[in-house]
Amino acid sequence: MSKPKPYVFFLLAAALMMLTACADQGTPTVAAAPASSASTNPAPSNQKTNIASGTLTVSGPLIVEHQLDVLAQREGIVVKLLSETGAHVRTGDLLAQLDDRQLEADLEAARAKTRSTDADLKNWQAEARVLEADFSRAQKMYDAQLITREQWEHVKFKAEADQWDVQRVQQLLVNYKEVERSLELELEKTRIRSPFAGIVARRYVREGQQVARSDRLFWVTAEAPLRMRFTLPEKYLGTVKRGQQLPLAIPDFPGEERTAKVIELSPVVDPTSGTFDGLVEVIGPVGHLRPGMSAILSIENRP
């Protein structure tokens, strides 16, 4: 049997090298599959684990419980602004005033109608007492057989009819009082008030502007207590507890150390992310901290 010639070995070696190169080029495609599946269930973006220090750091904005946009409850024209951005307000302080002239006129007409109906009711009640006295006298005369039954019944039915008129006017008075109350509530909607104590963070309207129902007028926010919501992996469930105090850092003030107390923990785990939510409250005076600032909460890793 003859030996293979040298150029045959050369061709086999070249083919082997080409197969190896093709296999190397296909490798990244195979390795990319786990990364794609991991991206469908990403870890919470506000979590960072510091392995060297053995702590889990969770970042997020400082928030307050009371923070909302004050909306217009009815349409109208802004005739007066009584508060500006940055102003401190108390609960019930007047922020703005809408045009209320038409409502004032309607309310005064309703009050006049109420007063008129009340006087009418008193007149009917006085007449009812007169007819009751007539009926009492007619009853005695009928018992003494001084008048006929038909005369007695005439006085009786007239007294009963007057009682029904009294009840009718009483219900009219109730209706007019409720109309008056409804107009008073509508009039109160023209006075834009602060729902809680805090600071006016933003003003959306100007004097003379026509606003519609549900338009934003002011953004009012409380200044304290400052809180922060966070999300933790499920393995920390039972490790972090309510009332526990944790160190809190403010990136904009690196030299300042704060402490936050856990005031709320979700009792369940989100099955899609394998995490649970919590809420901490900053302990101590607010100082220069403001809602919206970024904060970093440090939690010791579970052993």
C-alpha positions as CSV (number, residue, x, y, z in Angstrom):
1,M,0.0,0.0,0.0
2,S,1.5,3.4,-1.0
3,K,2.0,6.2,1.6
4,P,-0.1,9.4,1.4
5,K,1.7,12.2,-0.4
6,P,2.8,15.3,1.7
7,Y,0.4,17.6,-0.1
8,V,-2.6,15.5,1.2
9,F,-1.6,16.2,4.8
10,F,-1.3,19.9,3.9
11,L,-4.9,19.9,2.5
12,L,-6.2,18.1,5.6
13,A,-4.5,20.6,8.0
14,A,-5.9,23.5,6.0
15,A,-9.5,22.1,6.2
16,L,-9.1,21.5,9.9
17,M,-8.0,25.1,10.5
18,M,-11.0,26.4,8.5
19,L,-13.5,24.4,10.6
20,T,-11.9,25.7,13.8
21,A,-12.2,29.3,12.6
22,C,-15.9,28.8,11.7
23,A,-16.6,27.3,15.1
24,D,-14.9,30.3,16.8
25,Q,-17.1,32.7,14.8
26,G,-20.3,31.0,15.9
27,T,-19.4,31.1,19.6
28,P,-20.8,34.7,20.4
29,T,-24.2,33.7,19.0
30,V,-24.5,30.9,21.4
31,A,-23.3,33.0,24.4
32,A,-25.8,35.8,23.7
33,A,-28.8,33.7,24.4
34,P,-28.5,33.8,28.3
35,A,-28.0,37.6,28.2
36,S,-31.2,38.0,26.2
37,S,-33.3,35.9,28.6
38,A,-31.9,37.8,31.6
39,S,-33.0,41.1,30.1
40,T,-36.6,40.1,30.2
41,N,-36.5,40.1,34.0
42,P,-34.0,42.8,34.9
43,A,-33.0,43.5,38.5
44,P,-34.4,46.8,40.0
45,S,-32.5,49.7,38.6
46,N,-32.1,51.4,42.0
47,Q,-30.1,48.6,43.6
48,K,-26.3,48.3,43.8
49,T,-24.4,45.6,45.7
50,N,-21.1,46.5,47.2
51,I,-19.4,43.1,47.6
52,A,-16.2,44.5,49.2
53,S,-18.0,46.3,52.1
54,G,-20.6,43.6,52.4
55,T,-23.6,46.0,52.1
56,L,-26.4,46.4,49.7
57,T,-27.0,50.0,48.6
58,V,-30.4,51.1,47.4
59,S,-30.8,54.5,45.8
60,G,-33.9,56.6,45.2
61,P,-35.5,60.0,45.5
62,L,-36.7,61.5,48.8
63,I,-40.5,61.9,48.8
64,V,-43.2,63.2,51.1
65,E,-46.7,61.9,51.8
66,H,-48.5,65.1,50.9
67,Q,-47.6,66.3,47.4
68,L,-50.2,67.0,44.7
69,D,-51.5,69.3,42.0
70,V,-54.3,71.6,43.1
71,L,-57.0,71.3,40.4
72,A,-59.8,73.7,39.5
73,Q,-63.2,72.3,40.7
74,R,-65.2,74.5,38.3
75,E,-64.6,76.7,35.3
76,G,-64.0,80.4,35.7
77,I,-61.6,83.3,35.3
78,V,-58.7,83.8,37.7
79,V,-59.2,87.3,39.1
80,K,-56.6,87.2,41.9
81,L,-53.4,85.3,42.7
82,L,-52.7,85.2,46.4
83,S,-49.6,82.9,46.4
84,E,-46.5,82.5,44.4
85,T,-43.9,79.8,43.8
86,G,-41.8,79.3,47.0
87,A,-44.5,80.6,49.3
88,H,-45.1,78.7,52.6
89,V,-48.8,78.0,53.1
90,R,-50.9,76.5,55.9
91,T,-53.9,74.3,55.6
92,G,-56.8,76.2,54.1
93,D,-54.8,79.3,53.0
94,L,-56.2,81.0,49.9
95,L,-54.0,80.5,46.8
96,A,-56.2,82.1,44.2
97,Q,-59.7,83.5,43.6
98,L,-62.0,82.8,40.6
99,D,-64.7,85.2,39.4
100,D,-67.7,84.6,41.7
101,R,-70.0,87.5,40.8
102,Q,-72.7,85.3,39.1
103,L,-72.7,82.8,42.0
104,E,-72.9,85.6,44.6
105,A,-76.0,86.9,42.8
106,D,-77.6,83.4,42.5
107,L,-76.8,82.7,46.2
108,E,-78.4,86.0,47.3
109,A,-81.5,85.2,45.3
110,A,-81.7,81.7,46.8
111,R,-81.4,83.2,50.3
112,A,-84.2,85.7,49.6
113,K,-86.3,82.8,48.4
114,T,-85.5,80.9,51.6
115,R,-86.5,83.8,53.8
116,S,-89.7,84.3,51.8
117,T,-90.7,80.7,52.2
118,D,-89.9,80.7,55.9
119,A,-92.2,83.7,56.4
120,D,-94.9,81.9,54.3
121,L,-94.5,78.8,56.5
122,K,-95.0,80.9,59.7
123,N,-98.2,82.3,58.1
124,W,-99.5,78.9,57.3
125,Q,-98.7,77.7,60.8
126,A,-100.5,80.6,62.4
127,E,-103.6,79.9,60.2
128,A,-103.4,76.3,61.2
129,R,-103.6,77.2,64.8
130,V,-106.7,79.4,64.1
131,L,-108.4,76.5,62.3
132,E,-107.5,74.1,65.1
133,A,-109.2,76.5,67.5
134,D,-112.2,76.7,65.2
135,F,-112.4,72.9,65.1
136,S,-112.1,72.6,68.8
137,R,-115.0,75.1,69.2
138,A,-117.0,73.3,66.5
139,Q,-116.5,70.0,68.3
140,K,-117.9,71.4,71.5
141,M,-120.9,72.9,69.6
142,Y,-121.5,69.6,67.8
143,D,-121.4,67.7,71.1
144,A,-124.0,70.1,72.4
145,Q,-126.0,69.6,69.2
146,L,-125.8,73.3,68.4
147,I,-124.5,72.7,64.8
148,T,-125.1,70.0,62.3
149,R,-122.7,67.2,61.4
150,E,-122.2,68.8,58.0
151,Q,-121.0,72.0,59.6
152,W,-118.7,70.1,62.0
153,E,-117.2,68.1,59.1
154,H,-116.6,71.3,57.1
155,V,-114.5,72.8,59.9
156,K,-112.7,69.5,60.5
157,F,-111.7,69.0,56.8
158,K,-110.6,72.6,56.5
159,A,-108.3,72.2,59.5
160,E,-106.9,69.0,58.1
161,A,-106.3,70.6,54.7
162,D,-104.4,73.5,56.3
163,Q,-102.1,71.0,58.1
164,W,-101.2,69.5,54.6
165,D,-100.4,73.0,53.4
166,V,-98.1,73.5,56.4
167,Q,-96.2,70.3,55.5
168,R,-96.0,71.3,51.8
169,V,-94.4,74.7,52.7
170,Q,-92.1,72.9,55.1
171,Q,-90.7,70.7,52.3
172,L,-90.4,73.8,50.0
173,L,-88.3,75.4,52.7
174,V,-86.1,72.4,53.0
175,N,-85.6,72.4,49.2
176,Y,-84.7,76.1,49.1
177,K,-82.3,75.7,51.9
178,E,-80.5,72.8,50.1
179,V,-80.4,75.0,46.9
180,E,-78.8,77.7,49.0
181,R,-76.3,75.2,50.4
182,S,-75.5,73.9,47.0
183,L,-74.7,77.4,45.8
184,E,-72.5,78.0,48.8
185,L,-70.5,74.9,47.9
186,E,-70.1,76.1,44.4
187,L,-69.1,79.5,45.6
188,E,-66.4,77.9,47.9
189,K,-65.0,76.2,44.8
190,T,-64.1,79.6,43.4
191,R,-61.7,80.1,46.3
192,I,-58.6,78.0,45.7
193,R,-57.2,76.8,49.0
194,S,-54.1,74.8,50.1
195,P,-55.2,71.3,51.1
196,F,-52.3,71.0,53.6
197,A,-49.4,72.9,55.1
198,G,-46.3,73.1,52.9
199,I,-44.7,75.1,50.1
200,V,-46.0,76.1,46.7
201,A,-43.6,74.3,44.4
202,R,-45.1,75.6,41.1
203,R,-47.8,78.0,39.8
204,Y,-49.5,77.0,36.5
205,V,-51.9,79.9,36.0
206,R,-51.9,83.7,35.8
207,E,-54.4,86.4,36.5
208,G,-57.1,86.8,33.9
209,Q,-56.7,83.2,32.6
210,Q,-59.8,81.2,31.8
211,V,-59.6,77.8,33.5
212,A,-61.7,74.7,33.0
213,R,-62.7,72.0,35.5
214,S,-59.7,69.8,36.4
215,D,-57.1,72.3,35.1
216,R,-53.9,72.4,37.1
217,L,-53.5,75.5,39.2
218,F,-50.8,75.0,41.7
219,W,-48.4,72.3,42.8
220,V,-48.2,72.1,46.6
221,T,-45.8,69.9,48.5
222,A,-45.1,69.3,52.1
223,E,-41.5,69.6,53.3
224,A,-41.5,66.9,55.9
225,P,-41.4,64.1,56.9
226,L,-39.0,63.0,54.2
227,R,-39.3,59.4,53.1
228,M,-37.8,57.0,50.5
229,R,-39.3,54.0,48.8
230,F,-37.0,51.1,48.0
231,T,-37.1,47.6,46.5
232,L,-35.1,44.6,47.9
233,P,-34.5,41.0,46.7
234,E,-36.7,38.4,48.3
235,K,-33.9,37.0,50.4
236,Y,-34.0,40.1,52.5
237,L,-37.6,39.4,53.5
238,G,-37.4,38.8,57.3
239,T,-34.0,40.4,57.6
240,V,-35.1,44.0,57.3
241,K,-37.9,44.7,59.8
242,R,-40.2,47.6,60.7
243,G,-38.7,50.0,63.1
244,Q,-35.1,49.1,62.1
245,Q,-32.8,52.1,61.6
246,L,-30.5,52.1,58.5
247,P,-27.8,54.6,57.4
248,L,-28.8,57.0,54.7
249,A,-26.4,59.0,52.6
250,I,-27.1,62.1,50.4
251,P,-24.8,62.1,47.2
252,D,-25.0,65.9,47.0
253,F,-23.8,66.2,50.6
254,P,-21.1,63.5,50.9
255,G,-20.0,64.6,54.4
256,E,-23.5,64.3,55.9
257,E,-24.7,61.1,57.4
258,R,-28.4,60.5,58.2
259,T,-30.4,57.7,59.7
260,A,-33.7,56.4,58.3
261,K,-36.3,54.2,60.1
262,V,-38.2,51.5,58.3
263,I,-41.9,52.4,58.6
264,E,-43.4,50.1,56.0
265,L,-42.7,46.7,54.4
266,S,-44.7,44.8,51.9
267,P,-45.8,41.4,53.2
268,V,-45.7,39.8,49.8
269,V,-43.1,39.3,47.1
270,D,-43.6,40.3,43.5
271,P,-43.5,37.0,41.6
272,T,-42.3,38.7,38.3
273,S,-39.2,40.3,39.8
274,G,-38.7,38.4,43.0
275,T,-38.6,41.6,45.1
276,F,-40.6,43.3,47.8
277,D,-41.2,47.0,48.5
278,G,-40.4,49.1,51.6
279,L,-40.5,52.6,52.9
280,V,-38.2,54.5,55.3
281,E,-38.5,57.8,57.0
282,V,-35.6,60.2,57.6
283,I,-35.0,60.8,61.3
284,G,-34.2,64.2,62.6
285,P,-34.7,67.8,61.3
286,V,-35.0,68.3,57.5
287,G,-32.3,70.9,57.3
288,H,-31.3,71.6,53.7
289,L,-32.8,68.3,52.4
290,R,-35.7,68.7,50.0
291,P,-38.2,66.4,48.3
292,G,-36.8,65.0,45.1
293,M,-33.2,64.8,46.2
294,S,-31.4,61.5,45.6
295,A,-30.5,59.3,48.6
296,I,-28.7,56.1,49.2
297,L,-29.8,53.5,51.8
298,S,-27.2,51.0,53.0
299,I,-28.3,47.5,54.1
300,E,-26.0,44.8,55.4
301,N,-25.9,41.7,53.2
302,R,-27.6,38.7,54.5
303,P,-25.0,36.1,55.7
